[in-house]
Amino acid sequence: MKAVRLYEGPEVRVEDVLEPEVGPGQIRVAVEAAGLCGTDLHAARGHLPVPGLPVIMGHEGAGIVEAVGAGVSEFGAGDRVLILPSETCGNCPACQDGHLGLCPAARIFGMARDGTFAEKIAVPASCALPLPDGIAFEHGAILADAVATAYHAVATRAGITGGERIAVLGCGGVGHHAILLARLLGAKTIVAADASPGSLRRAEEAGADATVDVSSGNARKAIREAAGGGGPDLVIEYVGKKASVELAMASVARGGRVIVGGVGMESPALGPLVSFVGREIGVLGSMGYTRAELDRVVELTATGRLDLSGSITARYPLDRAAEALDDLENRRNDPVRLALLPGASS
């Protein structure tokens, strides 16, 4: 079968590999669509350590069950499924609570083990979820990452209530869906902040009331003025940089809260305690989602309440994976999420 593999260098190759065998408790899925996100790009460019190379890339995917291993009763051949982004232990307190993103033993597909950028993948049955007939495979592929992650941040960590003013810093794949969900959950005013004109345009299409180009002028002042009333009640950060986290804390209203969902290695400054404590700002990290939250976004999508029609902005066959990575890196055509379609021809 054809697969996209990452080698030392780093180097991305599209090549023929053996089909994965189906072990006990596993299912083999014919991948119909795989989402391509910033994590894949960071791995492909050597910005994230990936042990045990070479590895088949990709952690977002959806497809059709082709075969089931011994002991699997919840799926059968022909079932439509979406694939979770990592294999978890199932035993730790986080797994027992259904919070898959906090499992300390999680093995991310496409990094710690072979992933979804292939014609087929074998995964534990616990790493799959039924995909309703009304949801396109390309949308199913991103539900268990870009969409559910945003839902966890907006609905659970932020606990957004109707009538709140919010700002989203970083309006790429996850930030875009945070805007969609904030609108769905009743936000009064949504301010989108980004340095990319294309991302800001996409944010308006997703429901943002105002946009701020953080690369020009006083971004803090612009965000606070756009939100009105002394600044946004809630700021959600999806950049993962020191400057963006500090901007989020500086922009939020007195008594407001900041949700940091961007992942990076930089260390933001808390600022003078007299300002931080005196303004009573709440700052929370947000990682992954719970199984119940994933079920909820699947339901919202299946019933048409959550519209993902603008989420996939370009599609590529597997043998154009390098081009897709390059387009994402250079933000050609204002990407939200890109999809690899293993069954498509060049």
N, C-alpha and C positions, 0 to 999 in steps of 0.2 A: 504494500500500500504506500501511498505518498504521504510524507510528513515534513514539517518544518522543524529542523533541529538546530540547536544552538551549540557551537563549539568554542573552544578556547580561542582567544584572539581579541575581542569576541568576533565570531563569524557565524552568519546565518546561512544555512544550506537547505534547499528543498531536495529531498532524495527519497529513494525507495527503501522501505524497511519492512521487516516481518510484521504480519498482523499480530496484535496482542492475544495471548491465550487467556481463556476465561477460567479463573480459579474459583474455589469454593467461596460462596458469599458475594461473588462479583457478577456484573453484567457487562457485555460488550455492546457499545453503542456506535452505530454508524452516524458520524457527526454531520449534521446538516448545516450548522452555522456555528462559528466561533467568534466571540468578541475580542477586539484588540484594544488594550488600554495602555495607560502610561506606564504601568508596572512592566508590561512586556517590552516596551521601548527602553526603559531603564536597564533591564536585563540584557537586551540585545546590544546596548551601547557600553556595557561593562560598568554601569553605575551602581548596580546591585550585585552582590556576590551570589553566584549560583553554584552550589556544590555538585560534584559528580557529573561534569559534562562529558560527553554530549547528552542533551536532554531534548525531548520534543517540547516545544514551547506551548504556551496558552493555558489560561485557567478559567475562561468563560466558554461555555458550550451548550448545545442542545442538539438532540437528534432522535433516532429511532433505535430501540433495543433490538439487537440482532441475535443475541444468545444470552442465556443465563447459566450461572454456575450452580453447583450443588448447594442446596439449602436456601435458595432464593425462591420465595413464593409471592412476593409483592409485585413483581414485574414479569412480563412474558414477552416473547418475540412480537414485534410490531407496535409496542407501546411507545408513545411519544414522551420524552423526558427532557428535563433540564439538568445540568450537572453543577454541583456545588464547586466552589473554587479550590477547596482543599479537603484532604482526608484527615479526619480528626480521630482521637483515641476512643471517644465514646464513654470514657470512665471517669474523667476528672470532674470536679465541681462545675466548671463552665459547661462541659458537654451535658452533664446531668440537668443543668438549668436551661439547656437549649441554646446557649450563647456560643455558637461554633467559632466565632472570631477570636475568642479568648482562650482557646485550647492551647496549652503550652507545647503540646506534641504535634500540632497541626503540620501536615506536609502539603505545601501548596503545589497544585498541578502546574506543570511547566517550569518548575524550579527544583523542588525536592523529588519530583517524580514526573514521568512523561505526562504531557498535557493534551490539550484539545486541538492544537493545530495539526490535525491529521485526519485521514479519512475514517479512522476508527480509534476508539479508546476503550480500555477495560478499566472499570472503576468498581469499588465496593458498592453494593446496592444501597447502602446508607448514604452515599454521595449523590444520589439521584432523587428527583422529585417528579411526579406526573406533570406533564405539560398539557393543559386543556387544548382541545382542538382549535379553538378560536384564536389562539396566540401564535403568531408566526415564529418559526424557529429562531430567526435572527433577534427577535425580541425576547424569546425565552432564554437565549444565550446570555443576555446581559442582566436579566432579572436578579440572578443570584450574586451579582457584584455591584454594578453601577447603580441599580435601582434600589435594591434592598439595603445597601449601605447608606444611601441617602435617606431612606425612610427611617432607619434606626437613629440617624442624627437629628432629623427634623421632628419626628413624632415621639421618640422615646427619650433621647438624651436632652433635647431642647424642651420637649413637652409643649410644643407650640399650641397656643390657644387662639381662637378666633379673634380677629381685630388687632393682632400684634403687628408691629412694624419690624421687618427683618431685612438684613443685608446678607448677600452671599458673595464672599471673596473667592474668586477662582471659579469660573463658570464653564469648565470643561465637562467631561463625561459625567462625573458624580455631581458636581455643582449644578449642572444643567437640570439633573433630575431632582435635586433639592429644591430648585425653583418650581418645577412642576408640582411637587408634593406639597410645598408650602402653600401654593395657590389652592390646591385641592383641600387642604386642611384648614383653610379659612384665614390666611394672612391678610391683613388690611392693606399693607404697602410692602412691596418687594423691590429692593434696590440690588441690582447686579453690578459687581465691580470686577474688572479684569483689565489687562493691558492689551488684549486682542480685540480689535474692532469686530472681527467675525464672531468671536464668542459672545460679545455684547449683543450683536444682532440676533444670534440664536437665542440668547437669554430673553430678549423682548418677545420673540416668537413663543417661548415657553411660558410667558406670563409676567415677566418683570415689568414693573410700572416705571422704573427709571434706571438709567445706566450711568456708571462712572468709569472713566478711563483713568486707572490708577497711575499711569505713566506720565500724566500731565497735570500740573498744578498741585493744589493742596488736596490730596485724596481724602484725608480725614474730614476736612471741612465739607467737601462735596458730598461725601456719604451721609454725614449728619444732616446737611441741608436737604438732601433728596428724601431722607426718611422722615424729616419733620419732627417737631416736638422734642428737640434736644438729642436726636440721634435714634438709631434703631434699638428696639427692645432686645433684639437677638441678632448676633452676627455669627454666621457659619463660615468657617475658613477651610478652603479646599485647595490650598497652594502648597503648604508644607515648607514654607520659608520663614526665616527669622523676621524679616520685614513685614510679611503679610500677617503673621500672628500678632506682632506689635501694633500694626495698623488696626486689626480687629479690636484689640483691647482699648485702643485710643478712641475708636469710633463709636463704641457702644454707649447707650444712654446710661445715666446713673441708675443703679439698681438692675441693670440689664445682665445678660449672660452671653458668653462666647463659647461656641462649640468648635473645637479644633479637630478637623478630620483629615487634614493634609499630613502626609508622612514624609519626614526628611531627617537629616542628621544635624541640622543647625539648632542652636540654643537661643531662643528668644529671651529678652530681659523682662522681668516682672514689672519693673518700674518702681518709683518711690512708693513705699507702703502707704504713705499719707494719701496718695492719689488712688492707689489700688483699693485699699481698705475703705477710705473715705467715700469712694463712689460705689462701694459694695458690689463689685463686679464678680460674677460667677464664671469660672473657666473650667470646662470639662473636655476631656478627650472623647473621641468617638471612633470605635473600631468594629467593623463588620456588622453583624446583626444576629437576631435570634431566629430559630426555625419558625416560630409563630409569626414574626415580622415578614419572613419570606413568603409564608402562606398568605399573608395579608396582601402583599403587593401582587402576587399571582392572581388573587381574587379580584383586586381592583382593576388589573389589566384585562382579565377575562370578561368582566362585566362592562368594560368600556369606560369606567370612571377615570382610569389613568390612561391617557393617550400617548403611546410611544411612537406614533407615526413619524415624528421628526427626530427620533433618536439615532437611527442608523443613517449616516450621511454619505457613506461610500461602501461598495462591496467589491471583493477581489477573490479570484481563485487562489488556491494554495501556492501555485508557482509564481504568484506575484506578491508574496508575503514581504519580501524586501522592499518593494515599491510601497506597500501599505505602511510599513514602518517609517519609511522616509517621508511619506505624505503626512503622517501623524507628527513626526518630529518637526517638520517645517510648516505644519498647520495649513496645508493646502486645502482649499475649498471649505475652510472653516469647519473642521470635524467636531462632531459630538462623540459618537462611537463609530468605529470602523468594523466591518465584519468580513471574515474569511469564509468563503463558501466552498467546502471541499468538493462538492459535486459539480461546480461550475467549470466551464472550459475557459481557456485564456482568451 
